[in-house]
Amino acid sequence: MELILARQSVIIKCRLNQSIMMGNYEYYYAAGLLCRLAGAQPQPELRPDELSAFLKPLFESYKPLNEQESYLVKLLKEYKVSDEYDGQMAELLRMGRKEQDIWVQMPAVLERV
């Protein structure tokens, strides 16, 4: 899977405030974003059910600053994780945690690379 596709999908959904999360790849990137925003530091190797349990307290404690962040939390809360897991998901979690231009779509981000 091209990791950038999961990133773009989450960013577009949050900017438009519509759609649902379609898989664990999106979930891991979105979880990384929430962790970045909330200052949380999960272990990247968490399995889906472990990551879900890690995020639950953040849903209550994190106060979104805008509509995109509110929708991000909504997407994460409503998503039902599957058992599917591979190393790319750990990388997507790291990508979300390191994201600098959270709500910027491609190719704007690529132009800065």
C-alpha positions as CSV (number, residue, x, y, z in Angstrom):
1,M,0.0,0.0,0.0
2,E,1.2,3.5,-0.7
3,L,1.2,5.1,2.7
4,I,0.4,8.6,1.3
5,L,-3.0,7.3,0.2
6,A,-4.1,6.6,3.8
7,R,-2.8,10.1,4.8
8,Q,-4.7,11.8,2.0
9,S,-7.9,9.9,2.7
10,V,-7.9,10.9,6.4
11,I,-7.1,14.6,5.6
12,I,-9.8,14.9,2.9
13,K,-12.4,13.3,5.1
14,C,-11.6,15.6,8.0
15,R,-11.5,18.7,5.8
16,L,-14.9,17.8,4.2
17,N,-16.4,16.5,7.5
18,Q,-17.9,13.5,5.7
19,S,-17.4,9.8,5.0
20,I,-16.2,7.1,7.3
21,M,-12.9,5.4,8.0
22,M,-12.5,2.4,5.6
23,G,-9.7,0.4,7.1
24,N,-6.9,0.0,9.6
25,Y,-4.4,1.8,7.5
26,E,-6.5,5.0,7.7
27,Y,-7.1,4.3,11.4
28,Y,-3.4,4.1,12.3
29,Y,-2.6,7.3,10.5
30,A,-5.6,9.1,12.1
31,A,-4.6,7.7,15.5
32,G,-1.1,9.1,15.0
33,L,-2.6,12.5,14.3
34,L,-4.7,12.5,17.4
35,C,-1.7,11.4,19.5
36,R,0.3,14.3,18.0
37,L,-2.4,16.8,18.8
38,A,-3.0,15.4,22.3
39,G,0.7,14.9,23.1
40,A,0.3,11.2,23.6
41,Q,3.1,8.7,22.8
42,P,1.9,5.2,21.9
43,Q,4.3,2.4,21.1
44,P,4.2,2.1,17.3
45,E,3.9,-1.6,17.4
46,L,0.5,-1.6,19.2
47,R,-1.9,-4.1,17.7
48,P,-5.3,-2.7,16.6
49,D,-7.2,-3.6,19.8
50,E,-4.3,-2.3,21.9
51,L,-4.3,1.0,20.0
52,S,-8.0,1.3,20.4
53,A,-7.7,0.9,24.2
54,F,-4.9,3.4,24.2
55,L,-7.0,6.0,22.4
56,K,-10.2,5.7,24.4
57,P,-9.0,8.0,27.3
58,L,-7.9,10.6,24.6
59,F,-11.4,10.8,23.2
60,E,-12.6,12.2,26.6
61,S,-9.6,14.3,27.6
62,Y,-8.6,15.9,24.2
63,K,-10.5,19.1,23.4
64,P,-10.5,19.7,19.6
65,L,-9.5,23.2,18.4
66,N,-11.4,23.1,15.1
67,E,-13.9,21.2,13.0
68,Q,-11.2,19.0,11.4
69,E,-10.0,17.9,14.8
70,S,-13.5,17.2,15.9
71,Y,-14.2,15.1,12.9
72,L,-10.9,13.3,13.4
73,V,-12.0,12.2,16.9
74,K,-15.5,11.3,15.5
75,L,-13.9,9.1,12.8
76,L,-11.7,7.3,15.4
77,K,-14.5,6.8,17.9
78,E,-16.8,5.3,15.3
79,Y,-14.3,3.0,13.6
80,K,-14.4,-0.7,14.5
81,V,-10.9,-2.1,14.2
82,S,-10.2,-5.4,12.5
83,D,-7.5,-7.8,13.5
84,E,-5.6,-6.9,10.3
85,Y,-2.1,-5.6,11.1
86,D,1.3,-5.2,9.3
87,G,4.4,-3.2,9.7
88,Q,3.0,-0.4,7.5
89,M,0.5,0.4,10.1
90,A,3.2,1.1,12.6
91,E,4.8,3.4,10.0
92,L,1.4,5.2,9.5
93,L,1.1,5.7,13.3
94,R,4.6,7.3,13.3
95,M,3.8,9.4,10.2
96,G,0.7,10.8,12.0
97,R,2.7,11.6,15.1
98,K,5.3,13.5,13.1
99,E,2.9,15.3,10.8
100,Q,3.8,19.0,10.4
101,D,1.1,20.1,7.9
102,I,-1.9,18.3,9.3
103,W,-4.7,19.7,7.2
104,V,-2.7,20.3,4.0
105,Q,-3.5,18.1,1.0
106,M,-1.0,16.9,-1.6
107,P,0.7,18.1,-3.7
108,A,1.2,21.2,-1.5
109,V,3.1,19.1,1.0
110,L,5.2,17.4,-1.7
111,E,6.2,20.8,-3.0
112,R,7.9,21.6,0.3
113,V,9.9,18.3,0.2
